[in-house]
Amino acid sequence: MPLVAAAVCPHPPLIVPELAGAAAPELADLRAACAAAVTALYAVGARTVVLVGSGERTAELEPPYRGSFTPWGLSRTVRLGPGPTDPEPAPDGPVPGAHGSGSVPDLGAPVLGLHGPASVPGLHGPGSAPGLREPAPGLREGAGELPLSLLVGAWLVDRVTPPTPTAWRMVSVAPDEPVDRCAAVGAGLVGAGRVPDGPWALLVLGDGSACHGPKAPGYADPRAGAYDEGVARALAGADVDALLGLDPVVSAELKVAGRAAWQVLAGAVRAAGGDWHGELRHHSNPYGVGYLVASWTRTAGRVR
């Protein structure tokens, strides 16, 4: 089944209002844009959403998907979807952490070829190609805490109720992965086979440069503005080549957290083919960090 849409959102912990405190109104527009981008995934009929964000290793994370904002000062656990070790829900009650009505897809079953012999090329975990590095401890069983990018992603999708039962998958991408490997992971998501019964979408998490001004986390760098403007244009135009052209070295120097995940998106869209429409929903750099929100929608073309 086809990749039909993608959303791009940043992952600052301050996007959670309780963490932002009195500053919460400052990011209200950002939250609204992210909610609109996630809603757009469901509007085009996506039944499975694959979250992609920066993590310690390039790996598929297995359910149960759980994480906590405790390291950032908020005692809140986020849980996305049931896992194979979770207790059965009450017959008449909702599934904790799951959205939609009716039965919830079995998240332990293979989706998008991420499990078993059809695993995505370049990903760690069950069914990965021989010779690849072993996954980080805890990733294989889903026992570890979610990295910040996927934790915020889980929080974002948990705020928006889809119109139909929805399944989720999570993929972490090492921040230093080379461009071709990022593109291969994205292409593998499209071409691995054993797709779910329905269209699917990507939710890509990543911040822009953290070097906008002297108070920024990465201090001031005069290249930050031009870099993020280039990313904004690429997202607005669904420009795969521009995203794949982002230099990993320059991106690291500018403290860009989204480069690898954006290039996974580009690899997936390039492999899927067809015509794509891009919409930039938000672009700002409060606190010296670039935040970009965008929606990509497949409009036409042959589905591979």
C-alpha positions in Angstrom: 0.0 0.0 0.0 1.2 3.5 -0.7 3.0 6.1 1.3 0.4 8.9 1.0 1.6 11.7 3.3 4.2 13.0 5.7 4.4 15.5 8.5 7.5 17.3 9.7 7.5 18.7 13.3 10.2 19.8 15.7 10.7 18.1 19.1 11.5 20.7 21.8 10.4 19.5 25.2 8.9 23.0 25.8 6.2 22.2 23.3 4.5 20.5 26.3 2.6 23.3 28.0 3.3 22.0 31.5 7.0 22.1 30.8 6.9 25.6 29.3 5.0 27.0 32.3 4.4 30.8 32.0 6.0 30.7 28.5 3.5 28.2 27.2 1.6 30.8 25.1 4.8 31.6 23.3 4.6 28.2 21.5 0.9 28.1 21.0 1.2 28.7 17.3 3.8 25.9 17.0 1.5 23.5 18.9 -1.4 24.4 16.6 0.7 23.9 13.5 1.9 20.5 14.7 -1.6 19.4 15.5 -2.7 20.5 12.0 0.1 18.5 10.4 -0.7 15.4 12.3 -4.4 15.8 11.5 -3.6 16.1 7.8 -2.0 12.6 7.9 -5.4 11.1 8.9 -7.3 13.3 6.5 -5.7 11.5 3.5 -6.6 8.1 5.0 -3.3 7.0 6.6 -4.0 3.9 8.7 -0.4 3.5 10.0 2.0 6.3 11.0 5.7 5.6 11.2 7.5 8.0 13.5 11.1 8.8 12.6 13.5 10.8 14.8 17.0 11.2 16.1 18.2 8.6 18.5 21.4 6.9 19.8 21.4 4.3 17.0 19.7 3.7 13.7 17.2 1.1 14.8 13.6 0.0 14.7 12.1 0.3 18.2 9.6 -2.4 19.2 6.5 -1.8 21.3 5.5 -1.1 23.9 6.4 2.5 23.1 6.8 4.4 26.4 8.8 7.4 27.5 8.8 10.0 30.3 9.4 13.8 30.5 10.9 13.3 34.0 14.4 14.2 32.8 13.0 17.6 31.7 11.2 18.3 35.0 7.7 16.9 34.3 6.6 13.6 35.9 4.6 12.4 32.9 4.8 9.2 31.0 3.7 9.0 27.4 2.5 5.7 26.0 1.6 5.1 22.4 -0.4 2.1 21.5 -0.6 -1.3 23.3 2.4 -3.6 23.3 2.6 -7.4 23.1 3.3 -7.6 26.9 0.5 -5.2 27.9 -2.6 -6.7 29.7 -5.7 -7.2 27.6 -8.1 -4.1 27.8 -11.5 -4.5 29.4 -14.1 -5.6 26.8 -16.1 -2.4 27.1 -13.4 0.0 27.8 -10.9 1.9 25.5 -7.4 0.7 25.0 -5.1 2.9 27.0 -3.0 5.1 24.8 -4.9 4.0 21.6 -7.1 6.2 19.5 -10.1 5.5 17.3 -13.1 3.3 17.6 -13.4 -0.4 17.0 -10.6 -2.9 17.2 -7.0 -1.6 17.4 -4.6 -3.2 14.9 -2.1 -5.7 16.4 1.0 -3.6 16.9 3.0 -6.7 17.5 2.4 -7.8 13.9 4.7 -7.0 11.0 4.0 -3.5 9.5 5.8 -1.9 6.6 8.2 -4.8 6.5 10.0 -3.6 9.7 9.9 -7.0 11.3 11.2 -10.4 10.1 12.9 -11.3 6.9 11.6 -8.2 5.1 13.2 -5.8 7.6 14.3 -2.4 6.3 17.8 -2.3 4.9 20.1 -0.6 7.3 18.0 -0.9 10.4 19.0 -2.9 13.4 16.8 -5.4 15.1 15.0 -8.6 14.2 15.6 -9.7 10.7 18.3 -7.2 9.9 21.0 -8.0 7.4 24.0 -10.0 8.7 27.0 -8.0 9.7 25.1 -4.9 11.0 25.9 -3.6 14.4 23.8 -5.0 17.2 20.9 -2.8 18.4 21.3 -0.7 21.5 20.3 -2.5 24.7 16.6 -2.3 25.3 15.6 -1.5 21.7 14.9 -5.1 20.7 12.2 -5.5 23.3 11.1 -1.9 23.4 12.2 -1.7 27.1 14.3 1.4 26.8 13.1 5.0 27.2 12.1 6.7 24.0 14.6 9.3 22.7 13.4 12.9 23.0 12.5 13.1 19.4 10.2 10.1 19.5 8.9 11.0 22.9 7.7 14.4 21.7 6.3 12.6 18.5 4.3 10.3 20.7 3.0 13.2 22.7 2.0 15.0 19.5 0.1 12.1 18.0 -1.6 11.3 21.3 -3.2 14.8 21.3 -5.0 14.2 18.0 -7.7 11.5 17.7 -7.7 9.8 14.3 -11.0 9.1 12.7 -10.2 5.3 12.4 -8.1 2.9 14.4 -4.5 3.6 13.8 -1.2 1.7 14.2 2.2 3.2 14.9 5.8 2.3 14.3 8.9 4.0 15.5 12.4 4.3 13.9 15.3 6.1 15.4 18.1 7.4 13.3 21.6 8.1 14.5 22.4 11.8 14.1 25.7 11.1 12.3 24.4 8.7 9.7 25.7 9.6 6.2 23.3 10.8 3.6 23.2 7.7 1.5 22.4 5.5 4.6 19.5 7.9 5.6 18.1 7.7 2.1 18.4 3.9 2.1 16.5 3.6 5.4 13.7 5.8 3.9 13.7 3.8 0.7 13.6 0.6 2.7 10.4 1.7 4.4 8.8 1.9 1.0 10.2 -1.2 -0.6 10.4 -3.7 2.2 7.0 -5.2 1.5 4.5 -6.7 4.0 2.7 -3.4 4.3 -0.4 -2.9 6.4 -3.9 -3.1 5.1 -4.2 0.5 4.1 -2.2 3.7 3.2 0.5 4.8 5.6 2.3 8.0 6.5 5.5 9.4 8.1 5.8 11.7 11.0 9.3 13.1 10.9 10.7 14.8 14.0 13.6 17.2 13.9 14.8 20.7 14.9 16.6 23.2 12.8 19.8 25.0 13.8 20.3 25.8 17.4 22.6 28.7 16.6 20.3 31.6 16.1 21.7 34.3 18.2 24.1 34.7 21.2 21.6 33.1 23.7 21.0 30.1 21.5 22.1 26.6 22.9 24.8 26.5 20.2 25.6 30.2 20.4 25.4 32.5 17.4 26.5 31.3 13.9 25.9 33.6 10.9 25.1 30.5 8.7 22.1 29.4 10.8 19.6 31.7 9.2 20.4 30.7 5.6 20.5 27.0 6.5 17.1 27.0 8.0 15.7 29.1 5.2 16.9 26.5 2.8 15.2 23.8 4.7 12.0 25.8 4.9 12.1 26.2 1.1 12.7 22.5 0.6 9.8 21.6 2.9 7.5 24.1 1.3 8.3 22.7 -2.2 8.5 19.0 -1.3 12.1 19.2 -2.6 13.7 15.8 -2.1 17.0 16.8 -3.8 17.4 19.8 -1.5 17.0 17.8 1.6 19.4 15.1 0.4 21.8 17.9 -0.3 22.1 19.0 3.3 25.7 18.6 4.4 26.1 16.4 7.5 29.2 18.3 8.6 27.7 21.8 8.3 24.5 20.5 9.9 26.5 19.2 12.9 28.3 22.5 13.3 25.0 24.3 13.3 23.6 21.9 15.9 20.8 20.8 13.6 18.9 17.9 15.1 16.7 17.1 12.1 19.1 16.5 9.2 19.2 12.7 9.3 15.4 12.3 9.8 14.6 14.8 7.0 16.9 12.7 4.7 15.0 9.5 5.7 11.9 11.4 4.6 13.5 12.3 1.3 14.6 8.8 0.7 11.2 7.4 1.3 9.4 9.9 -1.0 12.0 9.4 -3.7 11.5 5.7 -3.6 7.7 6.0 -3.5 7.7 8.2 -6.6 4.7 10.2 -7.8 3.9 13.9 -7.4 4.0 15.5 -4.0 2.7 18.8 -2.7 4.5 20.5 0.2 3.1 23.1 2.6 5.1 25.0 5.2 2.9 25.5 8.2 5.3 27.1 10.7 8.8 28.5 10.8 10.3 30.3 13.8 13.4 30.3 15.9 12.4 31.2 19.5 15.0 30.5 22.1 17.6 30.4 19.3 16.4 27.1 17.8 14.8 26.7 14.4 11.3 25.1 14.5 9.8 24.0 11.2 6.4 22.3 10.6 5.4 21.1 7.2 3.0 18.7 5.4 3.7 16.7 2.3 0.9 15.0 0.5 1.0 12.6 -2.5 -1.0 14.0 -5.3 -0.5 11.6 -8.2 1.8 9.2 -9.9 2.5 5.5 -10.0 2.7 3.6 -6.6 5.5 1.1 -6.4 
